C-alpha cells in the first residue's frame, strides 16, 4: 500500500479497527480459503502439541506442588503413615521413574515440536494471512485464489528469512518477560507476607507485556510488508506506534483475555481429570488458530493506521517548514 492509499484511510479507533478487519473476511471468500489451506498444517501440529505436552506439563506441576519432591531425605509421610518402609521406597522409586520417563520421552518430543515445527508452520500461516489481508485492505478484494497463492509464494521467497529473524527476537523477548511473570507469581505463593508487593509488580508487568506485545507483533507485520527485519523492525514499530499505544494495548488486551478464557476450561479438565478429551483439544486449538488469524489481520490494520498518523505528522512538519522558509524570505 503506497502513501496516497494510506493517507486516504481514516483515523481508526478500537471498534473501527475490528470492523475493518472483519470486512476483509466478509468481502473476500477466497481469503478464507487461503487461510484454511495455510493454517491447517499449523492446526494439526498444534493439536499434537496439546495432546503430548499439556498432560505431561500438568503431571510435572503436580509433582512440583508436593513438598520438596526431589529431596532424597523427604519421606512420604502421608502415604506411609508409619507403615511398611519398603512400600514407601518402592513408591518413591516408581514416582522418580515416571518423572524421568515423562521428561525423557513425551516432554522432549513436545518441546521439539514446539520449538521447530510449530514455529515454522505458524510463521507460514502468519505471512500468508498478513500479506494477502494487506492486499485486500489496499483495494485488491477481487483477487482469485491462484493470484493469492502466487502473491504468498513471492512474499515467502523475499521475506521469510527476515520475518523469521524478527519472530525469533520477539520469541526471546516475550519468553523473558513471561519468565518474569512466572517468577513473580511463584513468589506471591511462597511468600504470602509480601504477596501485595509481588502482586502489584505482577499486574504492572502484565500490563506492560500486553502493551509491548502490540509493538513486537507489529514488528513482525513490518517484516512481512516492508524491508525492515529483526530488532530494526521492532524499533520501527515502537516509533510508529508512539501515538497509538492505548489503541494497541486495548486490541491486544481483548485477544489476550480471549486466549486465557478459551484455554482455562481445558487446563481445568487436565488438572482435575488428567485429560481434556479429544473434543476439548480440538475446540481449544480451533479457537486459538481462529483467534491468531483475526489478531494478525487486526494488527495489519493497526500498522497502517499508525503509519497513516506518522505520514500526516511528517507532511505537517514539512509544510510548516516550507511556510517558515517562505516567511523568512
C-alpha positions as CSV (number, residue, x, y, z in Angstrom):
1,X,0.0,0.0,0.0
2,X,1.5,3.3,-1.1
3,X,1.5,6.6,0.8
4,X,-1.5,8.0,-1.0
5,X,-3.6,5.0,-0.2
6,X,-2.6,5.1,3.4
7,X,-3.4,8.8,3.7
8,X,-6.8,8.2,2.2
9,X,-7.7,6.0,5.1
10,X,-9.5,7.5,8.1
11,X,-8.2,7.5,11.7
12,X,-9.4,4.3,13.3
13,X,-10.4,3.7,16.9
14,X,-10.9,0.4,18.7
15,X,-14.2,-0.7,17.2
16,X,-13.3,0.7,13.8
17,X,-10.1,-1.4,13.7
18,X,-12.0,-4.5,14.5
19,X,-14.7,-3.6,11.9
20,X,-12.1,-3.0,9.2
21,X,-10.5,-6.4,9.9
22,X,-13.8,-8.3,9.8
23,X,-14.7,-6.6,6.5
24,X,-11.7,-8.4,4.9
25,X,-13.1,-11.8,5.9
26,X,-16.7,-11.0,4.7
27,X,-15.8,-9.3,1.4
28,X,-13.3,-11.9,0.1
29,X,-14.3,-15.6,0.5
30,X,-11.1,-16.6,-1.3
31,X,-9.1,-15.2,1.6
32,X,-10.8,-17.6,4.0
33,X,-10.0,-20.5,1.7
34,X,-6.3,-19.4,1.6
35,X,-6.2,-19.0,5.4
36,X,-7.6,-22.5,5.8
37,X,-5.1,-24.1,3.5
38,X,-2.1,-22.4,5.2
39,X,-3.4,-22.8,8.7
40,X,-4.4,-26.5,8.6
41,X,-0.8,-27.8,9.0
42,X,-0.3,-25.4,11.9
43,X,-3.6,-26.6,13.4
44,X,-2.6,-30.3,13.1
45,X,0.8,-29.8,14.6
46,X,-0.6,-27.6,17.4
47,X,-3.2,-30.2,18.2
48,X,-0.5,-32.9,18.5
49,X,1.5,-30.5,20.7
50,X,-1.5,-30.1,23.0
51,X,-2.1,-33.8,23.3
52,X,1.5,-34.6,24.0
53,X,2.6,-31.6,26.1
54,X,-0.3,-30.5,28.2
55,X,-0.9,-33.7,30.2
56,X,2.8,-34.0,30.7
57,X,3.1,-30.5,31.9
58,X,0.3,-30.9,34.4
59,X,1.9,-34.1,35.7
60,X,5.1,-32.2,36.3
61,X,3.2,-29.4,38.1
62,X,1.5,-31.8,40.4
63,X,4.9,-33.4,41.3
64,X,6.4,-30.0,41.9
65,X,3.5,-28.9,44.0
66,X,4.4,-31.6,46.6
67,X,6.7,-30.5,49.4
68,X,10.3,-30.9,48.1
69,X,9.5,-33.8,45.8
70,X,13.2,-34.1,44.7
71,X,14.7,-34.1,48.2
72,X,16.1,-37.5,48.8
73,X,15.7,-37.1,52.6
74,X,11.9,-36.3,52.2
75,X,9.7,-39.2,53.4
76,X,6.3,-39.8,52.1
77,X,4.6,-39.4,55.5
78,X,1.1,-39.0,54.1
79,X,1.4,-42.2,52.1
80,X,3.3,-44.2,54.6
81,X,1.6,-43.3,57.9
82,X,4.4,-45.3,59.7
83,X,3.6,-48.3,57.5
84,X,6.0,-50.5,55.6
85,X,9.2,-48.6,54.7
86,X,9.8,-50.9,51.7
87,X,6.5,-49.9,50.3
88,X,7.4,-46.2,50.7
89,X,10.7,-46.7,49.0
90,X,9.1,-48.6,46.2
91,X,6.5,-45.9,45.7
92,X,9.2,-43.2,45.7
93,X,11.2,-45.2,43.1
94,X,8.2,-45.6,41.0
95,X,7.5,-41.8,41.1
96,X,11.0,-41.0,40.2
97,X,11.0,-43.4,37.3
98,X,7.7,-42.0,36.0
99,X,9.2,-38.5,36.2
100,X,12.3,-39.5,34.3
101,X,10.2,-41.2,31.7
102,X,8.0,-38.1,31.4
103,X,10.9,-35.8,31.0
104,X,12.9,-38.0,28.5
105,X,10.1,-39.0,26.1
106,X,6.9,-37.1,25.8
107,X,8.2,-33.8,27.1
108,X,11.3,-33.9,24.8
109,X,9.2,-34.7,21.7
110,X,6.7,-32.0,22.5
111,X,9.4,-29.4,23.1
112,X,11.0,-30.2,19.7
113,X,7.6,-29.9,18.0
114,X,7.0,-26.6,19.7
115,X,10.4,-25.1,19.0
116,X,10.8,-26.2,15.4
117,X,7.8,-27.5,13.6
118,X,5.1,-25.3,15.2
119,X,7.2,-22.2,15.0
120,X,7.8,-22.7,11.3
121,X,4.2,-23.5,10.4
122,X,2.9,-20.6,12.4
123,X,5.3,-18.4,10.5
124,X,3.9,-19.6,7.2
125,X,0.4,-19.0,8.3
126,X,1.2,-15.5,9.6
127,X,3.0,-14.5,6.4
128,X,0.1,-15.6,4.2
129,X,-2.5,-14.0,6.4
130,X,-0.8,-10.7,6.7
131,X,0.3,-10.3,3.1
132,X,-3.0,-11.2,1.5
133,X,-5.1,-9.3,4.0
134,X,-2.9,-6.2,3.3
135,X,-3.5,-6.6,-0.4
136,X,-7.3,-6.8,0.2
137,X,-7.1,-3.8,2.5
138,X,-5.4,-1.8,-0.2
139,X,-8.3,-2.4,-2.5
140,X,-7.5,-5.8,-4.3
141,X,-10.6,-7.5,-3.0
142,X,-11.2,-9.3,-6.3
143,X,-8.1,-11.4,-6.1
144,X,-8.5,-15.0,-7.2
145,X,-7.3,-18.0,-5.2
146,X,-4.4,-18.6,-7.6
147,X,-3.4,-15.0,-7.5
148,X,-3.2,-15.2,-3.8
149,X,-1.0,-18.3,-3.9
150,X,1.4,-16.5,-6.3
151,X,1.5,-13.5,-4.0
152,X,2.2,-15.6,-1.0
153,X,4.9,-17.5,-2.8
154,X,6.6,-14.2,-3.8
155,X,6.5,-12.9,-0.2
156,X,7.8,-16.2,1.2
157,X,10.8,-16.0,-1.2
158,X,11.5,-12.4,-0.4
159,X,10.6,-12.0,3.3
160,X,10.8,-15.4,5.0
161,X,14.3,-15.1,6.4
162,X,13.7,-11.5,7.6
163,X,10.4,-12.4,9.2
164,X,11.9,-15.4,10.9
165,X,14.7,-13.3,12.4
166,X,12.1,-10.8,13.8
167,X,10.0,-13.6,15.1
168,X,13.0,-15.1,16.9
169,X,13.7,-11.7,18.5
170,X,10.0,-11.4,19.6
171,X,10.1,-15.0,20.9
172,X,13.1,-14.3,23.0
173,X,11.9,-11.0,24.5
174,X,8.4,-12.4,25.2
175,X,9.8,-15.5,26.8
176,X,12.0,-13.5,29.2
177,X,9.0,-11.3,30.1
178,X,6.9,-14.4,30.7
179,X,9.6,-15.9,32.9
180,X,9.5,-12.7,35.0
181,X,5.7,-13.1,35.4
182,X,6.1,-16.7,36.4
183,X,8.8,-15.8,39.0
184,X,6.5,-13.1,40.4
185,X,3.5,-15.3,40.6
186,X,5.6,-18.0,42.3
187,X,6.9,-15.6,44.9
188,X,3.3,-14.5,45.7
189,X,2.5,-18.0,46.8
190,X,5.8,-18.8,48.5
191,X,6.0,-15.5,50.4
192,X,2.4,-14.6,51.5
193,X,3.6,-11.7,53.6
194,X,5.0,-9.9,50.5
195,X,2.2,-11.0,48.2
196,X,0.8,-7.5,47.9
197,X,4.2,-6.1,46.6
198,X,4.7,-9.0,44.2
199,X,1.1,-8.8,43.1
200,X,1.4,-5.1,42.3
201,X,4.6,-5.7,40.3
202,X,2.9,-8.7,38.6
203,X,-0.1,-6.6,37.4
204,X,2.2,-3.8,36.2
205,X,4.5,-6.2,34.3
206,X,1.4,-8.0,32.8
207,X,0.0,-4.7,31.6
208,X,3.3,-3.8,30.0
209,X,3.6,-7.2,28.5
210,X,0.2,-6.7,26.8
211,X,1.2,-3.3,25.6
212,X,4.6,-4.4,24.4
213,X,3.1,-7.4,22.5
214,X,1.4,-4.9,20.2
215,X,4.8,-3.5,19.4
216,X,6.5,-6.8,19.0
217,X,3.8,-8.2,16.8
218,X,3.7,-5.1,14.7
219,X,7.4,-5.6,14.1
220,X,6.6,-9.0,12.6
221,X,3.9,-7.3,10.4
222,X,6.6,-4.7,9.3
223,X,9.0,-7.6,8.4
224,X,6.3,-9.1,6.1
225,X,5.1,-5.9,4.4
226,X,8.3,-3.8,4.5
227,X,12.0,-4.4,4.1
228,X,13.0,-3.9,7.8
229,X,13.5,-7.0,9.9
230,X,15.0,-8.2,13.2
231,X,15.4,-5.6,16.0
232,X,15.2,-2.8,13.5
233,X,11.6,-3.8,12.6
234,X,10.7,-3.8,16.3
235,X,12.3,-0.4,16.7
236,X,10.3,0.9,13.8
237,X,7.1,-0.5,15.3
238,X,7.9,1.2,18.6
239,X,8.5,4.5,16.8
240,X,5.3,4.3,14.6
241,X,3.1,3.4,17.5
242,X,4.1,6.2,19.8
243,X,0.8,8.0,19.4
244,X,-1.4,4.9,19.4
245,X,-0.1,2.8,22.4
246,X,-3.5,2.9,24.1
247,X,-5.2,1.5,21.0
248,X,-2.6,-1.2,20.7
249,X,-3.0,-2.1,24.3
250,X,-6.8,-2.3,24.0
251,X,-6.6,-4.5,20.9
252,X,-4.1,-6.9,22.4
253,X,-5.9,-7.0,25.8
254,X,-9.0,-8.4,24.0
255,X,-7.1,-11.2,22.3
256,X,-5.1,-11.9,25.5
257,X,-8.3,-12.2,27.5
258,X,-10.0,-14.4,24.9
259,X,-6.9,-16.8,24.8
260,X,-7.0,-17.1,28.5
261,X,-10.8,-17.6,28.6
262,X,-10.7,-20.4,26.0
263,X,-7.6,-22.1,27.4
264,X,-8.8,-22.3,31.0
265,X,-11.6,-25.0,30.6
266,X,-9.1,-27.4,29.0
267,X,-6.4,-26.7,31.6
268,X,-9.0,-27.2,34.4
269,X,-10.0,-30.6,32.9
270,X,-6.4,-31.6,32.6
271,X,-5.7,-30.7,36.3
272,X,-8.7,-32.4,37.7
273,X,-9.4,-35.3,35.3
274,X,-6.0,-35.8,33.7
275,X,-7.3,-35.3,30.2
276,X,-9.0,-32.6,28.2
277,X,-10.5,-35.1,25.8
278,X,-10.3,-35.2,22.0
279,X,-13.2,-32.8,21.5
280,X,-11.8,-30.4,24.1
281,X,-8.4,-30.3,22.5
282,X,-9.9,-29.7,19.0
283,X,-12.1,-26.9,20.3
284,X,-9.3,-25.3,22.2
285,X,-6.8,-25.4,19.3
286,X,-9.5,-24.3,16.8
287,X,-10.3,-21.2,18.9
288,X,-6.6,-20.4,19.2
289,X,-6.0,-20.7,15.4
290,X,-9.0,-18.5,14.5
291,X,-8.1,-16.0,17.2
292,X,-4.5,-15.8,15.9
293,X,-5.7,-15.2,12.3
294,X,-8.1,-12.4,13.3
295,X,-5.4,-10.9,15.5
296,X,-2.9,-10.7,12.6
297,X,-5.5,-9.0,10.4
298,X,-6.3,-6.5,13.1
299,X,-2.6,-5.9,13.7
300,X,-2.2,-5.3,9.9
301,X,-4.9,-2.6,10.1
302,X,-3.4,-1.2,13.2
303,X,0.0,-0.9,11.5
304,X,-1.4,1.1,8.6
305,X,-3.3,3.3,11.0
306,X,-0.1,4.1,12.8
307,X,1.7,4.6,9.6
308,X,-1.0,7.0,8.3
309,X,-0.7,9.1,11.5
310,X,3.1,9.2,11.1
311,X,2.8,10.3,7.5
312,X,0.3,13.0,8.4
313,X,2.7,14.4,11.1
314,X,5.6,14.2,8.6
315,X,3.6,16.2,6.0
316,X,2.5,18.8,8.6
317,X,6.2,19.3,9.6
318,X,7.3,19.6,6.0
319,X,4.5,22.2,5.3
320,X,5.3,24.1,8.5
321,X,9.0,24.1,7.5
322,X,8.1,25.4,4.0
323,X,5.9,28.1,5.5
324,X,8.7,29.3,7.9
325,X,11.2,29.5,5.0
326,X,8.7,31.4,2.9
327,X,8.1,33.9,5.7
328,X,11.8,34.3,6.2
329,X,12.3,35.1,2.6
